Amino acid sequence: MAIKKSELYSSLWASCDELRGSMDASQYKDYVLVLLFMKYVSDKKDPLVELKEGTTFYDMLKYRGKDDIGNKINIVIGEFAKNNGLTGIITEADFNDDAKLGSGKDKIDLLTNLLNIFNKPELDFSKNRAEGDDLLGDAYEYLMRHFATESGKSKGQFYTPSEVSRIMAKVIGISKSTSQSQSLYDPTSGSGSLLLKAADEAPHGITIYGQEFDNATRALAVMNMWLHNFADAEIIQANTMSSEAKQQFTNDSTGELKQFDYAVANPPFSYKKWMNGLDPKNDIYKRFEGYDAIPPKKNGDFAFLLHLIKSLKSKGKACIVLPLGILFRGNAEADIRKKIVQKGYIKSIIGLPPNLFYGTGIAASLIMIDKEDADKRESIFIIDASKGFMKDGNKNRLREQDIHKIVDTFINGIETPKYSRIIPISEIADPKNDYNLNIPRYIDSQEAEDIQDIEAHLLGGIPKRDIEALDNYWKVYPKMKSHLYKAIDKRPNFYQLNIANEEIKSTIFNHPEFTVFGKQMNEVFTNWENETITYCKALDKGLRPKQEIHKISENLLKHYNNKQLTDKYAMYQHIMDYWAATMQDDLYELAADGWKAGNEVKRIEKKIKKGDKEIVKQVAGIEGLEGRLIPPTLMIQEYFAKEQKVIDDLGTQAETLLAKMEELRDEQGGEDGLLTNAMDDKGKISKTNLAKAIKDVGKRNDDNAEEFDMLAAYKKLMDDEAALQTKIKTAKAALEKLVIAQYPKLSIDEIKKVLIEKKWMFDMEQKINNEMDNISHRLTQRIMELADRYETPMPQLNKDVAALSTKVDNHLKQMNYKW
């Protein structure tokens, strides 16, 4: 059975829960990642990794519950590290540290629980057959993101958000690299995630180099490289800005800085200690020569940028993350910026949203450096992507649609109003700009203000400019516009509605042009759906999930490209959201075992507390079933709809009886009510209490027939409802057996039909239809908003107020009331 990402992530985070509280995330991440590393290499049994007896994760398991468990784990890890040249990399976390892990039984229990978590079936990496799909890499990214989130402002900078890394990897053009001998460099490599994202784009492989000042973070990067099959990557602990040769990658023959084909970097923003170990005026590597100034002593942004430029070959390409301030700050930075622009090194600038990065909330930019033909460069391509993001906890995050739009815009050089523009160097050099690269100088990304029109408020009518602002709709619905509006005589800049306000929605939704457009868009989806169904039915065991979702989602983009009123990237987001929530787990299951995985169903287990212990218990009933590919609810919908309807009908009958019982309780459950004596302390009526109340009424000598009948009626309702619940329980049990029996009966064709057509395509159709509905609702809401805004002119309002005031005055006079 394949590893499901959802289960993988949840198990990994459970390991963090074991350590959370005894130390902060910046510390416990080292323990979790070392165990993840040991588990992975032990499962994969790579022939290039030396796994001697007594040096694997599984050798640690025999020490569970033992007094010396911490020391024994250290020994196992230490021996493995020594055999594989990883001493100082995976040996940094001390599993016998009482200060961090507790002492005595506390430490024994904690480490035992930690080993048990990593020994779960869902963390058995030997079962991952989706080779090349980087399942573990995604898990590593998942942990890194969470560690960065929890590590706080000063400790989360080891991680570049993967969404930003993916953009940088795409825009440096490494996809055009031709040989593994070409090189990729990161002078501030952190945990290595940025380097790896860039390396993923190299079609023939790439040689990786990285520098990281903090040794613990360098250890993360080295482990990350191993886990991604880049064990030969050279990651050194070094101060990037130092003049010492041992701190730098240098050319063996010249002693100068080694130069690379590609580079990426996310240096610490505005680093104040960049001059430590360096005299910039006597820098042996001459990184600051030719720029008319040296970066400010207390701000290292340009220092890292100039180091990056110096580290590129003559045709080298790079992308670096820097705060927006480098685009417009003055003094020495202005002089350096001017020289960089004049040399033609900057190919493009992408402005990013604020609060994306860990450790800071400020907005940043991506600066693309391209030395190839730099002397001939006549423009800089600027993209303002600052508005496209989603909230994710206390941070912002780029969505899939934002990433795709940025990359498409950059690669294709697309100029879009309020988003992207090719800026001539002559415009940047103009004295009014003076090499200031502040994005708002060149791109006005502000939304147009919704202006209130004084004349419309005074005289009525709807401003023509507001109607024309909906021009993208009128291009699709040209006759609808004239159906809704007509020009006002002698006031050419104003329109009036032809219909009553309350008829706006029905008029739009029933208009022939609206219907035709809806059918056209349904056809777009149907064409993609049919192609996707055919394509997916041909998939089989061994597929690569990420490659497949890429093909499917890109095809969706193609179908919605240049379709009026629709945003193809919004449509793309829906398929990517569905992929993350559902489809990726399904495809990993298919990759592992093919379509026969659809024949499998299992019982869900959950942990419950029993005293001081935690036990695993199976969830009973249909609700406790989980199909490996097909949910039981879908199985019921397709094969047992009649049986489910019987249960639903019985449930409706039971609800009716419960409603009647509640009505009687409301009437007879008060202080003097007949049902009061039948109630317990919680206000519930039991059969025993009710029988006693009926018996007590029967013993009385007064005329009690009405009371007796009411209590008997309530008892019958209770009996009937209980009988219905028994029937429901029996019917559900029978249905459960039918469902379980149906899974192995399904043919491969049936599995394909249910999974692809009834699950994937049905869910996607709902999402796309909602998106199309939103487009229609936006038009309707705007038209109604304008109609309401200008419905009653000010003079009419004044008349209405005056009339109402006169009416009130008359009433007051009739009541002899004086102001």
N, C-alpha and C positions, 0 to 999 in steps of 0.2 A: 504494500500500500504506500502511496506517495506521501511525502510530508506536505501537509497543508500549511500555507504561509500563516494563516490565522492562528493555527495551533502552535506553530513554531514560535511566532512572536509572543503569544501568551505564555508559553513555557519559559522563554528567555526572560520575560519581564517578571515571572514568578521567582526566578533566581535572584533578580534585583531586590524583590520584596524581602527575601531572606536576609539581605545585608543592609537594607535601608533602615536607618535609625542608629546603627552602631557607627556609621561613618557617612560622609556625604558622597554624592555621585562622582565627584572628581577622584575619589579614592576607590569606591567599590567597583567602578567600571573596570579597574585593572584585574580584579579577581574574576569577574564574570567573563571578561574577554579571554583571559588565559585558559579558563576551563572550556570555553567555547572552542578555542584553538586546539586544545588537547583532545577534545571529543571529536572534532572534525578530522584531524590527521589520523586518529586511531581508527575511525570508521572507514576513511577512504583508502587507507593502506597504499598510499602512493609509493611506487618502487624507489623513487628518488628520496624518500624520507626514511631514515633509519629508525625502525621500531623494534628495539631489542626487548626481550622479556624483562618485565619489571619496569618498563618506561612508558606504558600507555595509560590512557584514561581508565581502562578496565582494571588495571592493577591497583588504582586508587580505591576501587570499590570494596576491596577486601578489608580495608581499614575503617569502614563505616562503623560507628559506635565504639571504636577503640580509643583508649586514653591518649595515644600519641598520633591521632589522625592528622593533625596539622603538620607535624614534623615529617610524617610519612609522605604526605602529598608533596611537600617541598622536595623530598628526596627523589620521588618519581619524576617531577617536573625538571629538577636539576640534572638528572641523568639524561633525560631526553634532550634537554637544551645542550648539554655537553656533546652528545653524539651528533647533533645537527647544527652546531655553530650558532646557537641561540642564547648562550649565556649572556645575561645582562639585558636580554629582550623579554623573555617570558619568565625570568626569575625575579622580576622586580617586586611582584606581589608576594608578601610573606604570609603563608597560610597558618603560621604558628604564632602570629602576633596577637598577644592577649589584649593589648590596648585597643585594637580595632575589632577583634572577633570575640572578645570575652575570654573567660577562663573556665577550666573544669568542664562540667556537664553542658554549660551554655555553648561553649565552643564546639564540643563534640556533636551536640544536636544540630547546631547551625551548619557545620561542614557536612555532616551526614545528610541533612535535608538538601543541601546544595548539590551534592553528588547524585542524590536520588532524582532531582529535577533534571539534571543533564543525562540521566540514564533512562528517561522516558522514551517510549516508542516514537513519539513525534519529533524527537531529536536524534533519530538514528539516520545519520547522513549516508550510510551505505545504501539506503533505499531510494535515494534521490537519483532518478534515472534521467532527469531532464538536463543532461550535460550541456554545458555552454550557456545555461540560463542563469547562472550565478545566484542560486537560491541562498547560499550562505552569505554572499556579498550583500544581498538585500537585507538579510537578518542583521549583518554587521552595521549597515546603514541605519536600520531601525534602532538598534541600541545606541549608536552614536548620536542620533538626533535626540533621543530621550536623555542620554547622559548630558548632552550639551544644554538641554532645557533645564535640567535639574541642577547643573553645576554652578549656576549663578553667573553674575556679570563678569567676574574676573577669571573664570575658569572654563568658559564654554567656547573659547576661541580656537580650540583644536579642531573644530569641525566646520567645514563649509557646507551649507545646506545643499543637498543633492540636486535640487532644482536649479540652483545657480551653477553648480558644477557641470550639469548637463548642457546648459547654454554655452558656457565657456568652452567645453569640449567640442561643441558643434562649430563655433564661430572661428576657432583658430585654424580650421581647414586641415586638421590632422587626418581626416578621411581621405585626403589626396596623397598621403604618404605612400611611398613605393617600396620600402624595405624595412625589415626589423632593425637594420643597422642604424637607421635614423633615430634621433634622440629626443627625449621629452624631459623637461626640467621643471622643478618647483623649488624656488629658493626658501620657501617657508611652508614646508610640506604638511605640517600638522599631523593628523592621523592618516594621511595618504589618500583620502577619499577623492580629492580633486584630481590628483595624478591618475588614479584608476579610472575615473570617469573619462578623462581624456584618452587614456590608453585603450579604452573600450572602442573608441572610434577609429583606431588604426587598423586598416584591413589586413595588413601583413605583420602585425605585431610592432613593437616599438621598444627601444632601450630606455629604461627609466632611471632618472637621477633625482635625488631629493636631499634637501638640507632642513634640519629641524633643531632649534636651539635647546628645547627641553627634552631630556633623555627619556622620561616616562612617555611623552607623546611620540617620540621617535620609535619607542618600543611598539606602540599601537600601530604605527605606520608599517613597521617591518612585519608584524603579524598580519596586518591587512594585506600586504603584498603576497605573503605566503598563501593566505586563504584564497587569493584570486589568481593563483598560478603565476605570480611574478616574483618567485623566490630569488631570482638573480638581480632584482632591482637594487640599486646602490643608494641606500638612505643613510646619510652620515649625521652625527650630532655636531652641529657647527653654528657659529655666529655668522650669518650671511654677510653682515656688513664689515666683518673684521678684515684686516690686512694680512693676517697670518696665513701662510700658505696651507697649513694643515686644516684650516677652517674652510677652504674653498676647493671647488673642482677646478683644476688648472691644466693647461696644455703642457704635456711632458717635455716638449722640445723648447717652447718659448717661455714657460713660466707664467704666461698671461692667463686670464680667466678662460676656462673652457667654454666654448660656444656651442649652442644647441640648435637643432632644427625647429623645435617647438617648446613653448614654455607656458605655464600657468602659475598664478600666484594669488594668494589671499593673505597679504601681510597684515600684522596687527595695525589697526587704524591709528594714524597720528602718533606713532610710537616715539616716546620721549627719550629713550636711552639708546637710540640707534648709533650714536657716536662712541659708545663704550667699546674700547679696543680698536679705535680707528681715529686717525688724524686725517680728515677729508682732504686737506691741502697737500698732504704727502701720501695720498693713497697710491700704493704701488700698482694698482690695477687701472688707474686713471679713469675711474667710472664717472667723474664729475667734470672732466675736461671738455671744453667746447660748448658749455651751457651758460657762460657768463655769470654764474652764481653757484653757491653751494646751498643745499637744502637747509632750512632753519634747524638750529641746534635742538630744539624741543619738538620737532615734528619730522618724522622719518618717511612720510608718504612718498615724496619725490626721490628720496634716497633709494627706496626699494624699486621704484620705477626705473631709475637710471641704471641700477644694478641689473635689472631684467633686460633692458635694452642692450647693455654691454655684453650680456651673456648670450645674445642671439647671433647666429651666423648671418652672413650678408643677405640671405633670403629668408631669414628666420621670422617666425610668426609667434605672437604671444597674446595672452589675455590676462589682465590683472584687475583685481577688485580694489577700488580705492574710494574713500569718502568723496562726496560731491564737492567738497571744498577745494580739491585740487584743480577743479575746473575754473575757479574764479578768484582764489585768494591772491593777494598782491605781493609786493616787495620781491624778495629773492625767488619765490615760487612763480611769480608772474614772468620774471626773466627766463627761468628754466622752461616754463610752459611755452613761451614764445619761440625759443630755440627748437624745442621738440616739434612744434608745428611747422616751423620753417624747414626743418630737416625732412619733413614729410613722413615721420614715423607713425603718426596716429592715423589709422584707417577708419576707425569707427568708435563711437561712444554710445553706450546704452545706459540710460538712467533707470535705476531700479526703484521699487517701492521702499518706503522706510520700514524699519523693524523686521528685516528678514534675517539678520545675522545674530548669532549668539554672542553675548558680551556687550552688545551695543544696540541702541534703537535707531541710530541715525541712518539716513538714506545713503546709498552707495551707488557707484557707477562701475561699469565694466569698460575698460580701456583696451581696445584692440590695437596691438602694435604689429606692423608689417613692414619689414625692411626691404622687401622685394620691390624694386622700382620706386622706392620712397622719394627719390629726387624728381620723379615725374608726377608725383601726386598733386592733384589740383583741387581736391575736395575732401571733406570729412563727412561720413554718413552718421547722422545722429538719430537715435531712437529714444523717444520718451515713453518708457514702459512703466512709469511710476504709478499708474492708476489700476493696473491689472493684478489683483491678488485676492486671497481669501484670508479670513481670520482663522488662526489655529492656536487656540489657547491664548497665551499672552504675546504670541508672535504673529507675524504675517507670513503667508506662504504663497509662492507662485503656484498657480493651478496648471494642469496639463495644457489647457488652452492658451495660457499666457506664455508658456515655454515655446509651444509650437508657433505661435504668432511672432514672437521675437525672432526665432531662428529663421522662419520663412521670410520675414521682412529683411533680415540681414543678408541671407544668402542670395535672395533674388533682387536686392536693391530696390524694394518697393517703397515708393513715397506715398504716405497716407496723411491726409490733413489731420492735424492735432496729434499725430503719432510719430511720424518719421519724415526726414527731409535730408537731401544731399546738400551740404553747405559748401559753397565755393571757398577756397582758402582766401581769396580776395575779399570776401565779405567778412571773414574772421579777422583779417589783417586791417580792415578799414579802421581808421582812427576812432570811430564811434564805438567799435567793439574792442580794438586794441588787444587782440588775441585772448580775450575773455571767452571761455567756452561754456559759460553757464547756459544750460539747456533752454530755459525759458526765453533767452534772447533770440533764439532761432525757431523754437516751436511753441506756439501758444496752445497748450493742452487744456485750458480752462473751458468748461462747458458754458454755453451761452446762457446768460441770465434770463429768467422768466419775468419779463417786464410787464408791470401793470400799465394799461393804457388809459390815460386820463379822459381822453375824448370818448372812448367806449363807455367808461363809467358814467360820463355826463349825458351822452346822447344815445347810448345803446349800440348794439352791433358788436361783432367780433372782429378784431384787427386782422387785416389781410396777411400781415407778416406771420401771425400765429398759424393761420391756415396753410400758408406756403411752407412753413417749417415742417409740415407733414408730407412734403413732396414725395418722399420715398414710398409712402402709402398710395398717393394719388397716381403714381406711375403704374401701380398694379391695379388700382381701382379708379380709373379716370371718370367713369360715369357716376360712381358713388359720390364723388365730390359734388357734382352738380345736383345730384339727388338730395344731398344733405344741405347744401348752401346755395344762396343766390346773392349777387352783389346788391348793395343798397343804392338806390337812385341818388344821384348828386353827391354820394360819398364813396368814391371808387376804392378807397383803401379799407373799406369795411364790408363784412358779410353778415347775413342773418340766416338763422336756421329755418329750413323749410318745414320742419317737423317739431312736435312737442318734445321737451327734454326727456320725458319718460319713454319716448319711442326710439331713442338713439340706438340703444343696444340691439333691439329687435330689427331695426332698419338695416344696421350694418351686417348682422349675422344672417339675415335672410336675403341680402342683396345678391343678384346673380353673379357678379364679379367675385364676391367673397366665396361663393360656392365653387366657382370654377378654379380659383386659386387654391382652395383647399384640396380639390381633387388632384390638381397638378402636383402639390407637395406630397400628397398621399402616394402618388405614382413614383415620386423620387425615392421615398422610403421603401416602397414595394420592390423597386428595381434593386436597391442595395440589399434588401432582405433576401430576395431570391438568389442573388449572387453569393451572399454569405452562407445561406443554407447549403447550396451546392458545394461551396468550398469546404465548409466545416464537416460535411458528411464524408468527405474524402480524407480527412485527417485520421491518424491512427497512432498507435503506440510508438513512442520515440520522438513524437513531435516536440518542437521547442516553443514553449508557451509565449515567450516574449516576442519571438519572431512572428508568431501567428497573430497575436493581438496587434502588432505593428501593421501587418498586411490588412487586417480587417478594419482597423481604425483609419488607416490612410485611405482605404477605399470609401469609407463613409465621408471623409473630407472631400474626396474627389466628386462624389455625387452631389454634395451641397455647395460646391464651389460656384460662386457667381449666381447663386439663386436669390432672387429678390426678397427683401425683408428678412432673410435669414442670416444668421451669423454662423458660418461653417465651423468656427472654433467652439461655439457654444454646443453645437451638435457633437463635435468631437469630445468635448468634456463629458458628455453623458455616457459615451461608450467607455471612456477611461475610468469614470467613477464606477460603472458597472463591472468593469474588469477588476478593479481593486476590491470591490465588495463581494463579488460572486464568481466571476468568470475565471479568474486566475486559478483559484482552487480547483475548479472543474478541469481546466486544461492540464494542470499538474497531475491530476488523477489519471487523465487520459494518457499523458506522456508516460506514466509509470506502467499502466496495465491495459491500456486500450479501452475499447467500448464495453468490454465485459465488466468493467468497474460499475457499470450501471445496473448490474444484477445484484449488487451487494447492498445490504442494509444492516445497521447495527443499533444496539441499544445505548443511549447516551448515559454516561456516568457523571455523577456530581459528588463533590465532597461536602460532608455535613459534620458538624461538631457533635461529639458524643462525650460529654464530660470534658476531660483534658485532651482527649484524642480526636483525631480527624479520620473519619472512615469514608470509604468510597461506596456509594450506593447507586444502583441503576434506577433510572427514571421510568416509572410504569406508564402503561397506556400508549396510545398512538403518539402522544406528545413526546414520549421518550424514544421514538424511532428517528434515525437519521440515515437517509439514503446517501450512498457515497457520491452519486451524481444527481439522482432524482429525489427531491423532497417527498415525503409521504403525502403531503397536501396535494401535490401535483399528481401523484399516483392515484389518489382518491378522485380527483377532478376528472382524470382521463378514463378510469376503469370502474370506479365504484360510486358514480354520481347518484344513482338511485338509492343505494344503501345510505349515503350521507344525507340525502333528502329525508329519508325516514327519520334519522336521528335529529335533523334540524326541525322537522315537524313536531316530533315528541318534545323537543326543547321549547318550541313555541307554546305548545299546550301547557307545559310545566310553568312557563313564565306567566301565562294567563291565570293559572291557579294561584301562583304566588302573589300576583297583583290583587286578586280577590281576597286572599288572606290578609294582605297588608291593609286593604280597605277596612276589613272587619276589625283589625287591631287598632286602627286609627279611631274607629267608632266606639269600640268596647274595651279599649286598653287604658282608659284614663283612671282617675282616682276611684270612681264608682263603677267602672266598667266591668262587665261580666267576665272578660278575659283576664282581668288583673290578677286574680288568684291563681291563674294557670301559668303565670309568668315566673321565671327564675330571676335571680339578682341582675342578670344582664338583659332582662327584657325579652327573653326568648321563651317560647311556649313548647313544652315537651309533651309527648303523648301521655306520659304518666300523670303529669300535672293536669292535663286537659281531662283525662278520664276521671280523676278525682273531683274536678270541678263539676262535671256532668253528674256524678254520683251525689255530690252535696246538694245540687239543685233538686234532684229526684227525691231526696229525703225530706225536703221542706213540704209543709202542708198547704202553703199559699198557692195561688194560681200562678204556675210557673211554666206553662206550656210554651210561651213565646221564647223565654230564656233557654229552655231546654232545646228547642228547635235551632236556635242560633248556635249554641255550643255544639250540637250534633252536626250542624252544617259545616262548622269550622273543622270538626274532626274528619268529616268526609273529605273536605278539601285537602287536609293533611294526608289522609290515607291515599287519595287519588294522586297527589303530587309525589308521594313516596313510591307508589306503584309505577308512575311514569319514570322516575329516576332509576328504578330497577330495570325497566325496559331499555332506557338509554344506556345504562351500564352494560347490559347484555348485548345490545346492538353494537356498541363501541368495541366490546371484546371480540365480537364476531367479525367486525370490519377490520380490526387490527390483525386478526389471523389471515384474512383475505389479502390484506396489503402485504404482509410478510411473505405470504405464499406467492404473490404476483411477481416480486422482484426476480427470482430465478427463472420465471417463465418468459420474461421479456426476450424477444429476439433482438439481434443487433440493430436491425432496421427500426424496430419500435423504440429502442433506447435512443437512437439518433433523432428520431422524429420528436419524441417527448422532450429531450434535453435541448435540442437546437431550436425547434419551432415553438414548442409550448412553454419553454422556460426562457432561453436567451432572447429569442426574437419577440416573444410576447412582452417581456419586461422592457426591452429596448423600445418597442412601439409605444408603450405607455409613456416613457420618458420623452420621446420625440414629439408625441402628440401634446404633452404638457408644454413643451417648448413652443410649439406652434400656437397653442391657445394663449400663451403669454404674449405673443406678438399681437394677436387680435385684441386682447384685453388692454394692451398699452394704447392702441389707437382709440378704443372705446372710452377708456378713462380720460384720455386727453381731451377728446371732443366734449365729453360730459363736464369736465373741469372748466373748459372755456365757456361752455353754455351757462353753467351755474354762475361763473364769475361775472359775466356781463348781462345776466338775464334781466335785471331790474336797474335801469339808469338812476342816477342820483336824484334828478328832479322828481321821478316817480316815487322814490323812497321818501323824499321830503313831503310829498303830497300825502302819502300813506301815513307818515308819522303825524302830520298835521290833523288828518281826519281822525286818527285814533286819539289824539290829544283832545280834540273837540268832543269826541264821544265820551271820554273819561270825565271831562269837565261837566258835561251835561248830567252824567250819573251822580257826580258829587253834589251838584246843585239840587238835584231831586232829593238827595239825602240830607240837604241843609248843612253840608260840610263846607267850611271856608278854609282856604289856605292860610 
